Amino acid sequence: MSGPISLEPGGTEQDTLALRLADTRRPRRARRRPRWALDDDTTLTIRLPRQGPDEEAVSGLAAELADRVGPAVHPYEVAALLEAEGLSASVIKERYGHPNLFSLATALYERVPRTFPEPPTAADPWRPDTVRCLLRGVLFALPGLAYLLTAPLWNPGRHAPALFVAGLVSWAWGQALGHRAHLRLATGRREAGRTLLTGASLGATVATAAAVLPAGGGPVTLVAAAQSAYLAAAGVLLVLARERLLLAALSPLAAGSAVLPWWEPGPWLRAGLPSLALLATLAVTGRVLWAALAVPAVSGAARPRALWSLPYGLFGLAAGVLVLLEAQREPYAVIVLTVSMGPAEWLLYRYRGLSVAALRATATPAAFLLRSAGILGLCLLAYLLPLLPVALLIGADPTTLLLLAAALWTALLLQAFGAAWSSAVICLAAAAGAATVAVLRLPPGPAALPLACGAAALCLSACALWLLGRPAPHA
């Protein structure tokens, strides 16, 4: 398509009659011509010069091409359409009375209203795997059955501090290692496997060493070592998306706990079933890591900085302290909170999917901010509302449980968008304040934990609206 050529209206080309003899030669293969290009070429044609466009003919052409002219954003786009349809310069002049292609295109563009059809709805890139999310929630709580099985074999008053310390270290280390392993997964599976092998072994060792002092030596140190080894191995399987293998490895715990109401297994089975589950988890983890290390390495891959994973570890430490403070008062509430981490992960995916849909449906930043606030409130309500009847059913204080759950979910939401330092600092401040009041027995006493969790939830929600209420993080 060439550019427009300036033609003065009323020039000398309009002063004479146009005589055109019909071409009687028939081509070998006739080509179908558009309806507006059909003329009676069987006789000598004498055409008088037009004094302006033929509005009726142009209107008919506009009606015929309305579905393709309507979405055009410029007359040149209509000109390209007309040229593709085979309109010649003579047809444009003689049938429609326009001096050139671009004049007719401009007339059609102005005559047909603009219609911009919506593009087809794209698939949700953040559609969650419901089964996987629910399974992860079960796997987070299932190891607690080991404490139920072995309860008659240890003294919670003397042995619990060592297990708590080892658990806090393992939790914090696992959060940081999981983030670093996911960064390495972007490079390659072998690189992630090496990171997990080194990091999980070192984390189990550090957690066991941290439990030596409160344990005071003896068999409790071995239990802390077993707990640390399991948490490290389970973290590897969860990062590499091997939840079903972990569930199979923990099946002895489920089987042993299921028969407790009707049968006393005895001390050997009470200690043997958790040991069997631990050995199965370690064996499955070794197999998965072996398969990951067998993948060819990626040459020239850059290592992420360790500082990038530090806020995730600090958040894990703060979350562990808050959960343990709640466990001292309401142990069953902690079980409910642990199981709810599966639906919480599902809602994180749904939040991202709903935000992408809101980005397509809104036209101004203010409208997106309003819709983003509604999505945040909807997801929080969907997460917290089922916890209320469960808390009342088990006789736990629903206020503390709901506030703690809201703080943890909002912090995980910020981490999902890379805002790890803000969530870590706020949760650390809440955990430090609540722990200080609990240890030193300062006022307001038991009310310190819900107050700290409520303040953290409000601050985290404000950070989420400020960060995620803009279109940029979702684009």
KOLMAR-885071 format. One record per residue (C-alpha): residue number from 1; residue in three letters; y, x, z. Coordinates in nm, 3 decimals, always signed. Layout:
BEGIN
  resi  resn       c2       c1       c3
   NUM   ALA        Y        X        Z
...
REM end
This chain:
BEGIN
  resi  resn       c2       c1       c3
     1   MET   +0.000   +0.000   +0.000
     2   SER   +0.336   +0.142   -0.098
     3   GLY   +0.662   +0.092   +0.084
     4   PRO   +0.919   -0.175   -0.007
     5   ILE   +1.142   -0.114   -0.311
     6   SER   +1.494   -0.250   -0.291
     7   LEU   +1.548   -0.516   -0.560
     8   GLU   +1.885   -0.684   -0.591
     9   PRO   +1.851   -1.063   -0.625
    10   GLY   +1.988   -1.209   -0.947
    11   GLY   +1.944   -0.884   -1.139
    12   THR   +1.898   -0.849   -1.514
    13   GLU   +1.524   -0.910   -1.481
    14   GLN   +1.602   -1.278   -1.412
    15   ASP   +1.820   -1.336   -1.720
    16   THR   +1.556   -1.396   -1.983
    17   LEU   +1.252   -1.608   -2.030
    18   ALA   +0.914   -1.453   -1.954
    19   LEU   +0.669   -1.487   -2.246
    20   ARG   +0.310   -1.402   -2.168
    21   LEU   +0.014   -1.435   -2.402
    22   ALA   -0.318   -1.523   -2.247
    23   ASP   -0.583   -1.249   -2.251
    24   THR   -0.892   -1.402   -2.409
    25   ARG   -1.118   -1.104   -2.348
    26   ARG   -1.392   -1.180   -2.103
    27   PRO   -1.508   -0.900   -1.874
    28   ARG   -1.874   -0.816   -1.850
    29   ARG   -1.891   -0.909   -1.486
    30   ALA   -1.642   -1.173   -1.384
    31   ARG   -1.474   -1.115   -1.049
    32   ARG   -1.389   -1.411   -0.833
    33   ARG   -1.013   -1.446   -0.805
    34   PRO   -0.823   -1.610   -0.522
    35   ARG   -0.724   -1.970   -0.568
    36   TRP   -0.353   -1.889   -0.585
    37   ALA   -0.414   -1.637   -0.865
    38   LEU   -0.575   -1.892   -1.099
    39   ASP   -0.357   -1.983   -1.396
    40   ASP   -0.420   -2.158   -1.720
    41   ASP   -0.455   -1.857   -1.952
    42   THR   -0.577   -2.048   -2.254
    43   THR   -0.234   -2.118   -2.401
    44   LEU   +0.097   -1.945   -2.456
    45   THR   +0.295   -1.973   -2.132
    46   ILE   +0.671   -2.002   -2.119
    47   ARG   +0.816   -1.976   -1.767
    48   LEU   +1.175   -2.028   -1.675
    49   PRO   +1.322   -1.798   -1.409
    50   ARG   +1.319   -1.943   -1.056
    51   GLN   +1.637   -1.976   -0.859
    52   GLY   +1.459   -1.925   -0.523
    53   PRO   +1.120   -1.930   -0.345
    54   ASP   +0.882   -2.217   -0.405
    55   GLU   +0.870   -2.352   -0.051
    56   GLU   +0.579   -2.584   -0.121
    57   ALA   +0.364   -2.304   -0.262
    58   VAL   +0.458   -2.068   +0.022
    59   SER   +0.377   -2.339   +0.278
    60   GLY   +0.037   -2.391   +0.120
    61   LEU   -0.032   -2.018   +0.129
    62   ALA   +0.081   -2.004   +0.494
    63   ALA   -0.154   -2.287   +0.587
    64   GLU   -0.442   -2.117   +0.409
    65   LEU   -0.385   -1.780   +0.577
    66   ALA   -0.261   -1.906   +0.915
    67   ASP   -0.565   -1.778   +1.108
    68   ARG   -0.505   -1.423   +0.981
    69   VAL   -0.127   -1.421   +0.970
    70   GLY   -0.087   -1.558   +1.324
    71   PRO   -0.218   -1.247   +1.507
    72   ALA   +0.003   -1.012   +1.298
    73   VAL   +0.262   -0.814   +1.494
    74   HIS   +0.479   -0.711   +1.195
    75   PRO   +0.544   -0.838   +0.839
    76   TYR   +0.394   -0.518   +0.702
    77   GLU   +0.060   -0.627   +0.850
    78   VAL   +0.088   -0.951   +0.648
    79   ALA   +0.179   -0.748   +0.339
    80   ALA   -0.138   -0.546   +0.381
    81   LEU   -0.334   -0.870   +0.407
    82   LEU   -0.181   -1.008   +0.086
    83   GLU   -0.245   -0.685   -0.097
    84   ALA   -0.606   -0.689   +0.020
    85   GLU   -0.638   -1.044   -0.113
    86   GLY   -0.538   -0.924   -0.460
    87   LEU   -0.196   -1.082   -0.508
    88   SER   -0.023   -0.907   -0.795
    89   ALA   +0.351   -0.869   -0.837
    90   SER   +0.356   -1.118   -1.127
    91   VAL   +0.175   -1.386   -0.924
    92   ILE   +0.416   -1.337   -0.634
    93   LYS   +0.717   -1.378   -0.863
    94   GLU   +0.590   -1.660   -1.084
    95   ARG   +0.395   -1.874   -0.836
    96   TYR   +0.583   -1.822   -0.510
    97   GLY   +0.929   -1.726   -0.637
    98   HIS   +0.961   -1.412   -0.423
    99   PRO   +1.082   -1.088   -0.578
   100   ASN   +0.813   -0.867   -0.422
   101   LEU   +0.518   -0.847   -0.187
   102   PHE   +0.721   -0.766   +0.124
   103   SER   +0.956   -1.060   +0.075
   104   LEU   +0.661   -1.300   +0.062
   105   ALA   +0.501   -1.129   +0.362
   106   THR   +0.820   -1.169   +0.565
   107   ALA   +0.837   -1.539   +0.475
   108   LEU   +0.477   -1.593   +0.583
   109   TYR   +0.531   -1.398   +0.905
   110   GLU   +0.831   -1.614   +0.997
   111   ARG   +0.662   -1.938   +0.895
   112   VAL   +0.334   -1.898   +1.088
   113   PRO   +0.359   -1.910   +1.471
   114   ARG   +0.230   -1.607   +1.658
   115   THR   -0.118   -1.650   +1.801
   116   PHE   -0.280   -1.367   +1.994
   117   PRO   -0.644   -1.455   +2.070
   118   GLU   -0.790   -1.317   +2.388
   119   PRO   -1.040   -1.035   +2.339
   120   PRO   -1.400   -1.108   +2.436
   121   THR   -1.472   -1.065   +2.805
   122   ALA   -1.612   -0.720   +2.870
   123   ALA   -1.908   -0.659   +3.098
   124   ASP   -1.825   -0.585   +3.460
   125   PRO   -1.849   -0.205   +3.498
   126   TRP   -1.881   -0.244   +3.876
   127   ARG   -2.158   -0.500   +3.886
   128   PRO   -2.353   -0.423   +4.206
   129   ASP   -2.728   -0.382   +4.234
   130   THR   -2.794   -0.653   +4.492
   131   VAL   -3.152   -0.552   +4.570
   132   ARG   -3.060   -0.188   +4.616
   133   CYS   -2.765   -0.267   +4.845
   134   LEU   -2.975   -0.497   +5.065
   135   LEU   -3.253   -0.240   +5.077
   136   ARG   -3.012   +0.029   +5.191
   137   GLY   -2.898   -0.196   +5.476
   138   VAL   -3.259   -0.236   +5.589
   139   LEU   -3.318   +0.138   +5.563
   140   PHE   -3.015   +0.212   +5.779
   141   ALA   -3.163   +0.005   +6.063
   142   LEU   -3.536   +0.061   +6.015
   143   PRO   -3.548   +0.407   +6.184
   144   GLY   -3.436   +0.238   +6.507
   145   LEU   -3.789   +0.104   +6.538
   146   ALA   -3.897   +0.455   +6.635
   147   TYR   -3.699   +0.423   +6.960
   148   LEU   -3.859   +0.084   +7.021
   149   LEU   -4.208   +0.229   +6.976
   150   THR   -4.148   +0.534   +7.193
   151   ALA   -3.942   +0.357   +7.463
   152   PRO   -4.209   +0.393   +7.737
   153   LEU   -4.243   +0.766   +7.665
   154   TRP   -3.889   +0.880   +7.747
   155   ASN   -3.614   +0.817   +7.999
   156   PRO   -3.297   +0.685   +7.834
   157   GLY   -3.076   +0.789   +8.123
   158   ARG   -3.175   +1.157   +8.103
   159   HIS   -3.270   +1.196   +7.737
   160   ALA   -3.016   +0.976   +7.555
   161   PRO   -2.719   +1.220   +7.575
   162   ALA   -2.908   +1.487   +7.379
   163   LEU   -3.006   +1.235   +7.112
   164   PHE   -2.650   +1.101   +7.096
   165   VAL   -2.504   +1.447   +7.043
   166   ALA   -2.760   +1.534   +6.776
   167   GLY   -2.702   +1.198   +6.609
   168   LEU   -2.323   +1.243   +6.599
   169   VAL   -2.352   +1.587   +6.444
   170   SER   -2.609   +1.466   +6.192
   171   TRP   -2.395   +1.165   +6.103
   172   ALA   -2.081   +1.370   +6.044
   173   TRP   -2.269   +1.641   +5.856
   174   GLY   -2.451   +1.384   +5.643
   175   GLN   -2.128   +1.214   +5.537
   176   ALA   -1.974   +1.541   +5.424
   177   LEU   -2.295   +1.658   +5.255
   178   GLY   -2.337   +1.326   +5.075
   179   HIS   -1.988   +1.351   +4.930
   180   ARG   -2.041   +1.710   +4.818
   181   ALA   -2.378   +1.623   +4.665
   182   HIS   -2.226   +1.338   +4.467
   183   LEU   -1.965   +1.577   +4.333
   184   ARG   -2.243   +1.813   +4.228
   185   LEU   -2.431   +1.525   +4.064
   186   ALA   -2.146   +1.500   +3.817
   187   THR   -2.239   +1.852   +3.705
   188   GLY   -2.616   +1.819   +3.702
   189   ARG   -2.917   +1.709   +3.902
   190   ARG   -3.035   +2.063   +3.968
   191   GLU   -2.697   +2.157   +4.115
   192   ALA   -2.704   +1.852   +4.340
   193   GLY   -3.062   +1.934   +4.447
   194   ARG   -2.967   +2.288   +4.548
   195   THR   -2.670   +2.159   +4.745
   196   LEU   -2.886   +1.903   +4.926
   197   LEU   -3.165   +2.151   +5.000
   198   THR   -2.930   +2.404   +5.156
   199   GLY   -2.700   +2.154   +5.325
   200   ALA   -2.972   +1.933   +5.472
   201   SER   -3.162   +2.228   +5.620
   202   LEU   -2.847   +2.374   +5.771
   203   GLY   -2.735   +2.034   +5.902
   204   ALA   -3.065   +1.969   +6.079
   205   THR   -3.045   +2.313   +6.239
   206   VAL   -2.687   +2.264   +6.359
   207   ALA   -2.763   +1.919   +6.501
   208   THR   -3.067   +2.050   +6.689
   209   ALA   -2.868   +2.340   +6.829
   210   ALA   -2.596   +2.101   +6.948
   211   ALA   -2.859   +1.901   +7.141
   212   VAL   -3.001   +2.202   +7.328
   213   LEU   -2.732   +2.208   +7.598
   214   PRO   -2.742   +1.839   +7.699
   215   ALA   -3.121   +1.837   +7.665
   216   GLY   -3.169   +2.130   +7.899
   217   GLY   -3.473   +2.246   +7.704
   218   GLY   -3.813   +2.083   +7.716
   219   PRO   -3.965   +1.817   +7.490
   220   VAL   -3.632   +1.635   +7.444
   221   THR   -3.518   +1.919   +7.222
   222   LEU   -3.821   +1.860   +6.999
   223   VAL   -3.733   +1.490   +6.977
   224   ALA   -3.374   +1.578   +6.885
   225   ALA   -3.507   +1.819   +6.621
   226   ALA   -3.731   +1.545   +6.478
   227   GLN   -3.438   +1.302   +6.472
   228   SER   -3.216   +1.558   +6.298
   229   ALA   -3.484   +1.642   +6.043
   230   TYR   -3.535   +1.275   +5.960
   231   LEU   -3.161   +1.205   +5.920
   232   ALA   -3.125   +1.506   +5.691
   233   ALA   -3.424   +1.407   +5.475
   234   ALA   -3.320   +1.041   +5.458
   235   GLY   -2.972   +1.145   +5.348
   236   VAL   -3.122   +1.341   +5.060
   237   LEU   -3.328   +1.043   +4.943
   238   LEU   -3.033   +0.805   +4.966
   239   VAL   -2.804   +1.034   +4.767
   240   LEU   -3.066   +1.074   +4.495
   241   ALA   -3.127   +0.695   +4.487
   242   ARG   -3.487   +0.707   +4.612
   243   GLU   -3.463   +0.415   +4.852
   244   ARG   -3.805   +0.273   +4.769
   245   LEU   -3.977   +0.602   +4.850
   246   LEU   -3.798   +0.612   +5.184
   247   LEU   -3.908   +0.255   +5.255
   248   ALA   -4.269   +0.349   +5.183
   249   ALA   -4.243   +0.652   +5.412
   250   LEU   -4.113   +0.433   +5.698
   251   SER   -4.389   +0.174   +5.662
   252   PRO   -4.584   +0.309   +5.967
   253   LEU   -4.284   +0.226   +6.186
   254   ALA   -4.267   -0.128   +6.051
   255   ALA   -4.641   -0.180   +6.094
   256   GLY   -4.648   -0.046   +6.449
   257   SER   -4.345   -0.248   +6.560
   258   ALA   -4.482   -0.569   +6.407
   259   VAL   -4.786   -0.573   +6.637
   260   LEU   -4.603   -0.491   +6.960
   261   PRO   -4.562   -0.856   +7.071
   262   TRP   -4.941   -0.909   +7.059
   263   TRP   -5.098   -0.568   +7.118
   264   GLU   -5.027   -0.257   +7.321
   265   PRO   -5.092   +0.043   +7.092
   266   GLY   -5.101   +0.301   +7.371
   267   PRO   -4.915   +0.631   +7.404
   268   TRP   -5.097   +0.811   +7.124
   269   LEU   -5.013   +0.550   +6.863
   270   ARG   -4.662   +0.507   +7.002
   271   ALA   -4.596   +0.876   +6.945
   272   GLY   -4.818   +0.915   +6.638
   273   LEU   -4.666   +0.643   +6.418
   274   PRO   -4.309   +0.784   +6.432
   275   SER   -4.451   +1.132   +6.371
   276   LEU   -4.643   +1.003   +6.069
   277   ALA   -4.327   +0.838   +5.933
   278   LEU   -4.136   +1.164   +5.981
   279   LEU   -4.399   +1.371   +5.803
   280   ALA   -4.412   +1.120   +5.516
   281   THR   -4.032   +1.127   +5.483
   282   LEU   -4.027   +1.507   +5.476
   283   ALA   -4.307   +1.517   +5.218
   284   VAL   -4.135   +1.264   +4.992
   285   THR   -3.805   +1.450   +5.025
   286   GLY   -3.970   +1.778   +4.931
   287   ARG   -4.123   +1.620   +4.621
   288   VAL   -3.792   +1.468   +4.512
   289   LEU   -3.606   +1.797   +4.562
   290   TRP   -3.875   +1.985   +4.371
   291   ALA   -3.830   +1.749   +4.078
   292   ALA   -3.452   +1.788   +4.093
   293   LEU   -3.473   +2.168   +4.101
   294   ALA   -3.703   +2.165   +3.797
   295   VAL   -3.419   +2.034   +3.579
   296   PRO   -3.247   +2.305   +3.372
   297   ALA   -2.928   +2.438   +3.526
   298   VAL   -2.585   +2.378   +3.376
   299   SER   -2.418   +2.707   +3.288
   300   GLY   -2.059   +2.772   +3.391
   301   ALA   -2.043   +2.483   +3.639
   302   ALA   -1.758   +2.508   +3.891
   303   ARG   -1.833   +2.450   +4.257
   304   PRO   -1.619   +2.191   +4.440
   305   ARG   -1.426   +2.315   +4.739
   306   ALA   -1.576   +2.253   +5.081
   307   LEU   -1.238   +2.124   +5.203
   308   TRP   -1.273   +1.823   +4.973
   309   SER   -1.568   +1.697   +5.180
   310   LEU   -1.411   +1.767   +5.520
   311   PRO   -1.239   +1.426   +5.565
   312   TYR   -1.566   +1.247   +5.494
   313   GLY   -1.734   +1.443   +5.771
   314   LEU   -1.448   +1.369   +6.011
   315   PHE   -1.474   +1.000   +5.929
   316   GLY   -1.848   +1.013   +5.997
   317   LEU   -1.778   +1.168   +6.336
   318   ALA   -1.514   +0.906   +6.423
   319   ALA   -1.733   +0.618   +6.306
   320   GLY   -2.025   +0.753   +6.511
   321   VAL   -1.811   +0.770   +6.827
   322   LEU   -1.687   +0.413   +6.780
   323   VAL   -2.039   +0.283   +6.718
   324   LEU   -2.179   +0.464   +7.022
   325   LEU   -1.904   +0.322   +7.241
   326   GLU   -2.002   -0.023   +7.122
   327   ALA   -2.372   +0.057   +7.172
   328   GLN   -2.315   +0.131   +7.541
   329   ARG   -2.200   -0.227   +7.589
   330   GLU   -2.378   -0.425   +7.316
   331   PRO   -2.681   -0.240   +7.173
   332   TYR   -2.795   -0.539   +6.969
   333   ALA   -2.451   -0.567   +6.811
   334   VAL   -2.494   -0.215   +6.677
   335   ILE   -2.821   -0.318   +6.512
   336   VAL   -2.640   -0.607   +6.343
   337   LEU   -2.360   -0.375   +6.234
   338   THR   -2.609   -0.125   +6.092
   339   VAL   -2.792   -0.387   +5.888
   340   SER   -2.457   -0.519   +5.759
   341   MET   -2.383   -0.186   +5.592
   342   GLY   -2.593   -0.299   +5.297
   343   PRO   -2.382   -0.611   +5.226
   344   ALA   -2.074   -0.399   +5.298
   345   GLU   -2.169   -0.164   +5.015
   346   TRP   -2.228   -0.463   +4.786
   347   LEU   -1.879   -0.593   +4.866
   348   LEU   -1.727   -0.256   +4.781
   349   TYR   -1.864   -0.292   +4.429
   350   ARG   -1.744   -0.653   +4.410
   351   TYR   -1.396   -0.549   +4.519
   352   ARG   -1.374   -0.301   +4.233
   353   GLY   -1.504   -0.554   +3.983
   354   LEU   -1.261   -0.824   +4.100
   355   SER   -0.972   -0.576   +4.088
   356   VAL   -1.051   -0.485   +3.728
   357   ALA   -1.059   -0.856   +3.641
   358   ALA   -0.723   -0.904   +3.817
   359   LEU   -0.581   -0.615   +3.619
   360   ARG   -0.667   -0.798   +3.298
   361   ALA   -0.538   -1.134   +3.420
   362   THR   -0.195   -1.030   +3.550
   363   ALA   +0.113   -0.919   +3.359
   364   THR   +0.345   -0.783   +3.631
   365   PRO   +0.301   -0.539   +3.922
   366   ALA   +0.409   -0.806   +4.171
   367   ALA   +0.146   -1.049   +4.045
   368   PHE   -0.122   -0.782   +4.066
   369   LEU   -0.015   -0.691   +4.421
   370   LEU   -0.043   -1.055   +4.526
   371   ARG   -0.383   -1.093   +4.367
   372   SER   -0.501   -0.760   +4.511
   373   ALA   -0.406   -0.880   +4.860
   374   GLY   -0.607   -1.196   +4.801
   375   ILE   -0.910   -0.997   +4.685
   376   LEU   -0.892   -0.772   +4.991
   377   GLY   -0.872   -1.072   +5.222
   378   LEU   -1.157   -1.247   +5.040
   379   CYS   -1.389   -0.946   +5.065
   380   LEU   -1.309   -0.893   +5.433
   381   LEU   -1.372   -1.259   +5.504
   382   ALA   -1.702   -1.252   +5.312
   383   TYR   -1.812   -0.950   +5.517
   384   LEU   -1.699   -1.063   +5.861
   385   LEU   -1.777   -1.434   +5.848
   386   PRO   -2.160   -1.398   +5.859
   387   LEU   -2.130   -1.158   +6.154
   388   LEU   -1.966   -1.421   +6.374
   389   PRO   -2.266   -1.655   +6.422
   390   VAL   -2.501   -1.357   +6.456
   391   ALA   -2.285   -1.211   +6.735
   392   LEU   -2.282   -1.544   +6.915
   393   LEU   -2.658   -1.575   +6.871
   394   ILE   -2.733   -1.240   +7.038
   395   GLY   -2.473   -1.297   +7.309
   396   ALA   -2.242   -1.013   +7.204
   397   ASP   -1.865   -1.015   +7.213
   398   PRO   -1.768   -1.118   +6.857
   399   THR   -1.414   -0.980   +6.881
   400   THR   -1.512   -0.616   +6.921
   401   LEU   -1.790   -0.639   +6.663
   402   LEU   -1.569   -0.801   +6.398
   403   LEU   -1.278   -0.563   +6.454
   404   LEU   -1.506   -0.259   +6.440
   405   ALA   -1.674   -0.390   +6.124
   406   ALA   -1.335   -0.457   +5.961
   407   ALA   -1.213   -0.106   +6.039
   408   LEU   -1.528   +0.059   +5.904
   409   TRP   -1.537   -0.147   +5.582
   410   THR   -1.169   -0.088   +5.505
   411   ALA   -1.211   +0.284   +5.568
   412   LEU   -1.509   +0.293   +5.331
   413   LEU   -1.298   +0.109   +5.071
   414   LEU   -1.026   +0.375   +5.091
   415   GLN   -1.287   +0.648   +5.064
   416   ALA   -1.429   +0.484   +4.752
   417   PHE   -1.090   +0.537   +4.587
   418   GLY   -1.053   +0.895   +4.708
   419   ALA   -0.813   +0.825   +4.998
   420   ALA   -1.037   +1.004   +5.247
   421   TRP   -0.778   +1.172   +5.467
   422   SER   -0.593   +0.851   +5.558
   423   SER   -0.915   +0.674   +5.663
   424   ALA   -1.038   +0.982   +5.853
   425   VAL   -0.714   +1.032   +6.048
   426   ILE   -0.680   +0.665   +6.145
   427   CYS   -1.044   +0.636   +6.255
   428   LEU   -1.026   +0.964   +6.446
   429   ALA   -0.719   +0.842   +6.635
   430   ALA   -0.894   +0.516   +6.723
   431   ALA   -1.211   +0.694   +6.833
   432   ALA   -1.021   +0.953   +7.039
   433   GLY   -0.819   +0.686   +7.217
   434   ALA   -1.117   +0.463   +7.296
   435   ALA   -1.335   +0.757   +7.406
   436   THR   -1.064   +0.899   +7.632
   437   VAL   -1.020   +0.565   +7.807
   438   ALA   -1.398   +0.526   +7.847
   439   VAL   -1.459   +0.878   +7.982
   440   LEU   -1.160   +0.894   +8.218
   441   ARG   -1.185   +0.523   +8.311
   442   LEU   -0.822   +0.461   +8.230
   443   PRO   -0.659   +0.122   +8.172
   444   PRO   -0.705   -0.110   +7.988
   445   GLY   -1.072   -0.030   +8.046
   446   PRO   -1.323   -0.226   +7.832
   447   ALA   -1.040   -0.372   +7.624
   448   ALA   -0.957   -0.027   +7.484
   449   LEU   -1.230   -0.037   +7.219
   450   PRO   -1.131   -0.370   +7.058
   451   LEU   -0.763   -0.272   +7.077
   452   ALA   -0.831   +0.061   +6.909
   453   CYS   -1.049   -0.100   +6.641
   454   GLY   -0.792   -0.374   +6.579
   455   ALA   -0.508   -0.124   +6.541
   456   ALA   -0.721   +0.087   +6.309
   457   ALA   -0.814   -0.216   +6.099
   458   LEU   -0.446   -0.315   +6.061
   459   CYS   -0.340   +0.037   +5.962
   460   LEU   -0.627   +0.075   +5.719
   461   SER   -0.552   -0.263   +5.561
   462   ALA   -0.188   -0.166   +5.514
   463   CYS   -0.295   +0.162   +5.353
   464   ALA   -0.534   -0.026   +5.127
   465   LEU   -0.262   -0.265   +5.011
   466   TRP   -0.016   +0.017   +4.954
   467   LEU   -0.263   +0.226   +4.757
   468   LEU   -0.478   -0.034   +4.583
   469   GLY   -0.205   -0.292   +4.524
   470   ARG   -0.092   -0.090   +4.223
   471   PRO   -0.263   -0.106   +3.884
   472   ALA   -0.302   +0.272   +3.846
   473   PRO   -0.607   +0.325   +4.076
   474   HIS   -0.802   +0.053   +3.892
   475   ALA   -0.722   +0.152   +3.533
REM end
